[in-house]
Amino acid sequence: QVQLVESGGGLEQAGGSLRLSCAASGHTISSPAMGWFRQAPGTEREFVAAIRRSGATIFYADSVKGRFTISRDNAKNTVYLQMNSLKPEDTAVYYCVAGSATVVIKTRPEYWGQGTQVTVSS
């Protein structure tokens, strides 16, 4: 089992920045890929970004490319999501995810965090 705990959400104005963190614990070696999903009110959860343990493979959703950056600190078992140039449409609950590979967690994450709210005002 892997436990994921997100932090760093909040309220920000359009054009601003926020940084999300996700600390993983438990049997993390079995789930080397980590990433983020989000869910806006009335919509389905959607993939945002994923990163391999080595950092050599990274995926982004088209909607966040060039504005969001995913990174990780393996010594701390923590993944980050730096969100710049925020837009009101980025408003959502952001979930940290983990799984066996980046291509897997893009569609079928094995583990989910509890989520953290991000609200972007116009």
C-alpha positions as CSV (number, residue, x, y, z in Angstrom):
1,Q,0.0,0.0,0.0
2,V,1.0,3.6,-0.7
3,Q,-0.3,6.6,1.2
4,L,-0.4,10.0,-0.5
5,V,-0.9,13.3,1.3
6,E,-1.3,16.6,-0.7
7,S,-0.7,20.1,0.5
8,G,-0.3,23.6,-1.0
9,G,-3.7,24.3,-2.4
10,G,-5.6,27.5,-1.8
11,L,-7.0,30.7,-3.4
12,E,-5.0,32.6,-6.1
13,Q,-5.8,35.3,-8.6
14,A,-5.6,34.6,-12.3
15,G,-2.0,34.9,-13.5
16,G,-0.6,33.9,-10.2
17,S,1.2,30.8,-9.0
18,L,0.8,28.0,-6.6
19,R,2.9,25.0,-5.7
20,L,1.4,21.7,-4.7
21,S,3.3,19.0,-2.8
22,C,2.5,15.3,-2.3
23,A,4.3,13.2,0.2
24,A,4.2,9.4,-0.3
25,S,4.7,6.8,2.3
26,G,4.4,3.0,2.6
27,H,5.6,0.6,-0.1
28,T,6.6,3.4,-2.5
29,I,9.1,1.3,-4.3
30,S,6.2,-0.7,-5.9
31,S,4.7,2.6,-7.3
32,P,7.6,4.5,-8.8
33,A,5.5,6.7,-11.1
34,M,3.7,9.7,-9.5
35,G,1.5,12.4,-10.9
36,W,-1.5,14.6,-10.6
37,F,-5.2,14.6,-11.6
38,R,-7.8,17.2,-11.1
39,Q,-11.5,17.4,-10.9
40,A,-13.6,20.5,-11.5
41,P,-17.2,20.7,-10.3
42,G,-19.5,18.7,-12.5
43,T,-16.7,17.1,-14.5
44,E,-14.8,13.9,-14.5
45,R,-11.3,13.6,-13.1
46,E,-8.7,14.5,-15.7
47,F,-5.0,13.8,-16.0
48,V,-2.7,16.7,-15.4
49,A,0.9,15.5,-15.2
50,A,3.1,12.4,-14.5
51,I,6.7,11.8,-13.8
52,R,8.9,8.7,-13.6
53,R,11.0,8.0,-10.6
54,S,14.2,9.0,-12.5
55,G,12.5,12.1,-13.8
56,A,13.5,11.0,-17.3
57,T,9.9,10.6,-18.5
58,I,7.3,13.4,-18.0
59,F,3.8,13.8,-19.4
60,Y,1.6,16.8,-19.3
61,A,-2.0,17.4,-20.4
62,D,-2.2,19.8,-23.3
63,S,-4.2,22.2,-21.1
64,V,-1.3,22.8,-18.7
65,K,1.8,22.5,-21.0
66,G,4.1,25.5,-20.7
67,R,2.4,26.6,-17.4
68,F,2.7,23.7,-15.0
69,T,5.9,21.9,-14.1
70,I,6.1,18.5,-12.3
71,S,9.1,17.5,-10.3
72,R,10.1,15.1,-7.5
73,D,12.5,14.7,-4.7
74,N,13.1,10.9,-4.3
75,A,15.0,11.4,-1.0
76,K,11.8,12.9,0.5
77,N,9.4,10.7,-1.5
78,T,7.7,13.9,-2.6
79,V,6.3,15.1,-5.9
80,Y,5.6,18.7,-6.7
81,L,3.4,20.6,-9.1
82,Q,4.4,24.2,-9.8
83,M,1.5,26.0,-11.4
84,N,2.2,29.3,-13.1
85,S,0.0,31.6,-15.1
86,L,-3.1,30.2,-13.4
87,K,-6.4,30.5,-15.1
88,P,-10.0,30.4,-13.6
89,E,-10.4,27.1,-15.5
90,D,-7.6,25.6,-13.4
91,T,-10.0,25.7,-10.5
92,A,-10.4,22.1,-9.2
93,V,-9.6,19.6,-6.6
94,Y,-6.1,18.3,-7.3
95,Y,-5.3,14.7,-6.5
96,C,-1.9,13.2,-6.2
97,V,-1.6,9.7,-7.8
98,A,0.9,6.9,-7.9
99,G,1.4,3.7,-9.8
100,S,3.7,1.3,-11.5
101,A,4.5,3.4,-14.6
102,T,3.8,6.8,-16.1
103,V,1.9,5.4,-19.0
104,V,-0.3,3.5,-16.5
105,I,-1.1,6.3,-14.1
106,K,-2.1,8.6,-17.0
107,T,-5.3,6.5,-17.2
108,R,-5.4,4.0,-14.3
109,P,-3.6,5.3,-11.2
110,E,-3.3,2.7,-8.5
111,Y,-3.2,5.0,-5.6
112,W,-4.9,8.4,-4.9
113,G,-4.5,11.1,-2.3
114,Q,-7.4,12.8,-0.6
115,G,-7.2,15.9,-2.8
116,T,-6.4,19.6,-2.2
117,Q,-8.6,22.5,-3.5
118,V,-7.2,25.0,-5.9
119,T,-9.4,28.1,-6.6
120,V,-8.4,30.7,-9.2
121,S,-10.3,33.9,-9.2
122,S,-10.7,36.1,-12.3
